[in-house]
Every structure is written in structure tokens, then in C-alpha cells.
Amino acid sequence: MSRFTVSERVASVPPSGIRRFFELAEELDDVISLGVGEPDFSAPWRAREAAIDSLERGRTSYTANRGRRDLREEIADYVTRYDLAYDPDDEIVVTAGASEAIDLAFRALVDPGDTVAIAQPSYVSYVPSVQFAGGDPLPVPTRVEDDFALTPEILEASGAADAEMLVLCYPNNPTGATMNGGELEAVADFAREHDLTVLSDEIYSELTYEGEHTSIATLPGMRERTVVFNGFSKAYAMTGLRLGYALGPADAIGAMNRVHQYTMLSAPTTAQFAALTALRECEDDVVSMRSQYDRRRRFVLSRFEEMGIDCFEATGAFYVFPESPWDDAGEFAEALLDEQGVAMVPGSAFGAGGTGHLRASYATGLDDLREAMDRLEAFLH
Amino acid sequence: MDDRRDLLELLRENARYTTADLARLLGTDEDAVEAAIEELEAAGVVRGYQAVVDPDRLDDGTVRAFLECNVTLDRETSYDDIARRLAKFDEVRSLRLVSGDYDFALEVEADSLGALSRFVSEQVAPVPEVTQTVTHFIMDTYKDGGLQFDDGGDDDRLSVTP
């Protein structure tokens, strides 16, 4: 018998809702998975070459805790496209994926017992990360009738006025929803009125198909209370290289860097070289990938419509979030997987507001998407 | 339909996309796609639809080569005249006038090494305007028609991720 006892904090966190579905999908052959939350493209070749070159030159040491200075400068320059201005010296930290940045923020900025309001459906890691940090997650369910946008009314109704922090993710995983400037202004008003700090996960910012991405940090009075996350996983298809970053006021980033320097020390050096080249030379690759995602988005939305499946008109990321044809989305997803080998993740895995929906990723080649839609149609008839 | 470029990109990617698929991908209707394709064909922009074949997988003994071809011109004979003559040979898969060290770049194929050699020596070289040919036999094909022929494209991502 093991002598270890798992800490109460860890033991109290249930397994991810996608875990069970992952295990089901892994058991079967000939599965077309629309459950994948990462690009099906490889990182741009020039970025990969930069990584190879850095290894050949023996650049295998730690970097500065906050990340290489040239990369931070490049990031500072890059985010000006979203009207964000951050000082590379003390307002940017480069992390092992945006996931690490999110974890750092909770650990550095949340005290035990602090309430963290999380707009849901959401990326599955926010709630556990808050719990690992000792905070109390507060689900704030968004609704399809509001286009999955967060509103002051929803915030008020869910009790977020008493929270210390609010977590946003737009463009959103899993709904594909984006929020425009006006919608964000209403949320910003609420945040200022109730003195909430905001963590804004903008990892999908490059994958905005209609209109332009707006960061809540650009709104009046929000920069000083917001930490923005972004990274290279989605736009540059560099998921496995694990490179992200956080932008925020020096006190917040400084606190996050304090945790970072004792845990990760610095983000992977090879990946930092790849990221530097990605920012400098790979804009065309991003444009090309975005264009292909956009086509697939239209294709999938169109097929759902033709099949009579109600589907929210996703405008960002690479997910659509159709309503389940059956009352129980979990049962539907399992039956579809079992009978047709098509994997879509039940929306309930992503928290409040997701029940009754399915997440379908279109980060999959068109031939597979077409086949998946044909199988879905066969399943429905 | 306004965006012919997007349509062409999709057709070049996969000419077998159905009109319905193209309409879904482009966010338009099928009539608009059909009209745009007809227009592109009528204007000679789209010249045909072919499969991209990996000759090594086909393994039918066909021999392929790139042929560099130099020519001389006179007052009576233009590049176009020579090109029209060379293009008529069934062995010629592609023919382009290029800049640089030689004039025409040809891709040629025949059933055997001997047949290909005879084609070059007995059909191309004797053309009066042809002054020199250099034959490069194709030993392996890694990419053609924009498609890579390696098997590295397997999707090894986890089937369900956050």
C-alpha cells in the first residue's frame, strides 16, 4: 500500500469531463475525431528551422526567467495590432504555453477563499487551476440566446459582483463565440464597478473570422486591472512547443514571474527561438491557416444547418457548438462515437451553459470533416 | 461570385470537391459556384482537371525525364512555332518556355528507358531549330501538384483534447 496520501486540494478536484470521452474514443478504431483542441497543421517550417538552428548552435541553456529579451520585444511589437502596449522589461513574461501563464496568474493573484468568476462554457483547466490555487471558482453560465457573450445581467445573476476576479476567454473554446467591443465595454463597466481583476485568455485572437479581435485590456480603466494571455499554440500551430505569454501591469507580471522563476525557471529555449521567427517571418502562414479554418467553419455550419441541427454561428477559434439532437448530449455523443466512429465532446464537459450542446472542432482536414458530416447524417436518419 | 481566387485555390487543392462543397466552403450558393467555374473554363483560366499521381506507387515501368532544350530562331520561325511542334508529341507532358541557360523545359515520359531515349534522339533532336538537348531522368518524386508524397502526414494528435 502506498504511503502517500493525496492532498485534499488535489483530491477534491474531479477528473476532467473530457477524460472519459477520451478513453472511449481511444478504444475504437476508425474514429474521425472532432474532439481535438489543437491545429491539424504543423508549425510553420521557418519556425521549425529556427528551432533546429538553435539546437545546432547549442543554444540549450536557460534564458532569462521572463524569456529572451528579443522575444519579449517582438511580443510587445506584435500585440500593438490589438492596440495593446506593454513594456518588455517588466510587463511581459514568457511561459511554457498559455496554460502555464494561466496557472501562474491564479497562484500569484488568488488568495485562499478568493472567488474567481469564470465565464462558461470554458476551457476545462480554469476551474481546477483556481482550485489548485485555493480559490473558489464561480461558474458564470453564458447562453446561446446571448450568442454565448457575457453580459452584466448574467454576471449579476451569478453573484460575480462579490468575486475578486473574472476569467474570460474570447474567442471562446468551446463555443467559438467572440465578443465585440460594445459587449466587452458592458463587462468592463461591471468589472470596474465591482472592482474585479480580469484574466483574459486571448489565445485564439488570431482566429477571428468576422470583425476584429478586441482585447478587454484596451478599454478605459481596464489595462491596470487585466492580465492578458496569449501564445503560439493556436495561431502558429505550435502546441507541442509549449510557448505562451502573459501581459499585464508590472506588479501582476512581477508576482507571476516570482512563481515562474521557482518552478519553470524559464520557458523552453528552443521554443523561444521558434517563436521569435514565427513572429518575425510567419505571418503568411497564420493568414493561410486562418483562411482554411474559415472555410471549414462555413462548411461545418452549413452541413449542420442542412441536417436541421441548430448551431450557434461561431465566429472565432476552431470550434462549433451545436445543440444536441437528443436531450442528453452525453448519450448522443457516445452513441455517435460507438455507431459511426465520430467523436464530438459533450458540452457539459466545459461547465455551466454547455449542457445540451456538443463541441465539434474543425481543426481537421476537409476530407475527414466531410466524412464525419456524412456519418453524422447517416446516424441521424 | 467575386472571389475567383478562392475558388481557384480550392479547385487546385481538390478538383473533386462537389459544387455543393465548394458553395459551403465559400459561403455562397451552388449556382454562383457553377457560374464562376463556367466563366473560368470559358476564359481558359481552368484548362482541365487531372489527378496527381505518384508514379512510384503506380510502378508501371513508365520512365520520366526533364528535358532542357535549346533552339535557334530565324525570321520565319518563332518560339511559338517550335513549341507547337514539340507539344504535339504524346511523350511531352509539359512544355514551357523559360529564361536562363536553355529555352524550353519539357517533362517527358515513355514506356521504357529505351523508348524515352529514342524519343529524344529521334524526335526532338532532329527538329531543325533544336541545337541542344540535356535529359535529366527523374529518379524519385517527392512533391507534385502542390502535394507532398511522403507518409509523414499521419495525424498523431490525441483524439480528444481540452
Boltz contact constraints between the chains, C-beta under 6 A:
constraints:
  - contact:
      token1: [A, 18]
      token2: [B, 160]
      max_distance: 6.0
  - contact:
      token1: [A, 21]
      token2: [B, 160]
      max_distance: 6.0
  - contact:
      token1: [A, 22]
      token2: [B, 160]
      max_distance: 6.0
  - contact:
      token1: [A, 25]
      token2: [B, 159]
      max_distance: 6.0
  - contact:
      token1: [A, 25]
      token2: [B, 160]
      max_distance: 6.0
  - contact:
      token1: [A, 31]
      token2: [B, 159]
      max_distance: 6.0
  - contact:
      token1: [A, 33]
      token2: [B, 159]
      max_distance: 6.0
  - contact:
      token1: [A, 35]
      token2: [B, 159]
      max_distance: 6.0
  - contact:
      token1: [A, 35]
      token2: [B, 160]
      max_distance: 6.0
  - contact:
      token1: [A, 36]
      token2: [B, 157]
      max_distance: 6.0
  - contact:
      token1: [A, 36]
      token2: [B, 161]
      max_distance: 6.0
  - contact:
      token1: [A, 37]
      token2: [B, 161]
      max_distance: 6.0
  - contact:
      token1: [A, 37]
      token2: [B, 162]
      max_distance: 6.0
  - contact:
      token1: [A, 38]
      token2: [B, 157]
      max_distance: 6.0
  - contact:
      token1: [A, 38]
      token2: [B, 161]
      max_distance: 6.0
  - contact:
      token1: [A, 124]
      token2: [B, 162]
      max_distance: 6.0
  - contact:
      token1: [A, 295]
      token2: [B, 25]
      max_distance: 6.0
  - contact:
      token1: [A, 298]
      token2: [B, 24]
      max_distance: 6.0
  - contact:
      token1: [A, 298]
      token2: [B, 27]
      max_distance: 6.0
  - contact:
      token1: [A, 299]
      token2: [B, 24]
      max_distance: 6.0
  - contact:
      token1: [A, 299]
      token2: [B, 25]
      max_distance: 6.0
  - contact:
      token1: [A, 302]
      token2: [B, 24]
      max_distance: 6.0
  - contact:
      token1: [A, 343]
      token2: [B, 159]
      max_distance: 6.0
